[in-house]
């Protein structure tokens, strides 16, 4: 069974390490968190300090923009295919 921690809990644990300089192993033991898990949280925090733990279903603004653009590209490709088929149909009937 996987334990889930809130974003606030993760953020507080990581900030504690950053603020106090305590070893990850000590903080992990005190909080009852696996050391590797805490290292992962620390890496995510350092990579994206603005939004390290967006939560399930929530995307960072950059990821949200990428997803939106991918959806637009997919829709435009579908529309393009429809137009190609329509053009071929009308070109065939004009002969």
Secondary structure, DSSP 8 states (H G I E B T S, - for coil): ------HHHHHHHHHHHHHH---HHHHHHHHT--HHHHHHHHHHHHH-SSSS---TT---HHHHHHHHHHHHHHHHHHHHHHHHHHHHHHHHHT-
